[in-house]
Amino acid sequence: MTEARATDATGPTQRSAEVGRTPFDDLYEQPDPRTYFRVLGALDYRTPHHAQGVFRRLAAVRSTQLARPASVLDICCSYGINAALLNHDVTWDDLRTRYTSPQADALGATELIEWDRAYYAARRRHDAVPVAGLDVSAPALQYALAVGLLDEAYAENLEAAPPSPALRRAARHTRLITITGGASFLSPRTFLPLLAEADPPGWVAAFVLRTGSYQPIAASLLSHGLITEKADDTTFLQRRFTSAQEQHYAVDAVTAAGEDPHGRETEGYFHTALYVSRPKEDADAFPLAALT
């Protein structure tokens, strides 16, 4: 998932409203990502664009360490957007243009899948890595599987229930966990059972909205030997606010979290920060500044 939404038992729309952000939950229940790109594109949503280079560099390091392609688990993966950007010679702007084009609008859902399957197959990178997706939206996952963006997909809510045996097996082979949206609504309940399966546990890279604290998740990762680093003072534009009320919420929430909203949220955009969690020896060997 690339625009944050809730995955706990309260239901996504209810949870989004509770925290003061505009809910976009219906975007993820469509049979394909055209509505997603039309709505979020109009708000200049950018997080997957910022994540593309970072995730590629992290995956490359992990693959070199293992001497084989490093398996990735993308949490809140929605339509497989991060997998598309990670494993294919495409950009975020390419995808936004594609899915909001008259040609895309003219296709039925099945026709779009065929169109997309050929598109991504022709642009597959030589250094592509296996990607599994975890999300609560079965329609989004079905699309991502159908067009070849995900190798495996799990429609599960780890905030509400333990992972299935199949997801546990997938987690054993995961060497990099990524997330570009949803961390604000997640807790250690999602991460701990996944890390418990892998030996050694994989790295975790998360773009997190500044409106909340990542500390509870970081603390849970430390219990599995992963230290969490924050990428300097760099922040990344997420999207424009939908209203003055949403901006007011964000400015207040960022301030309450101990961060300074001036020059960032005060300028009309949500911002994210990048956190990367790894064993200390890996953090020492591969400085975060060289990977971001």
Helices and strands as residue ranges (DSSP letters): H 12-18, G 25-29, H 34-42, H 47-66, E 71-75, H 81-87, H 92-99, H 102-105, H 109-122, E 131-135, H 138-146, E 152-155, H 165-172, E 174-179, G 183-185, H 188-197, E 203-209, H 215-222, E 227-230, E 236-240, H 244-256, G 265-267, E 269-278, H 280-285, G 288-290
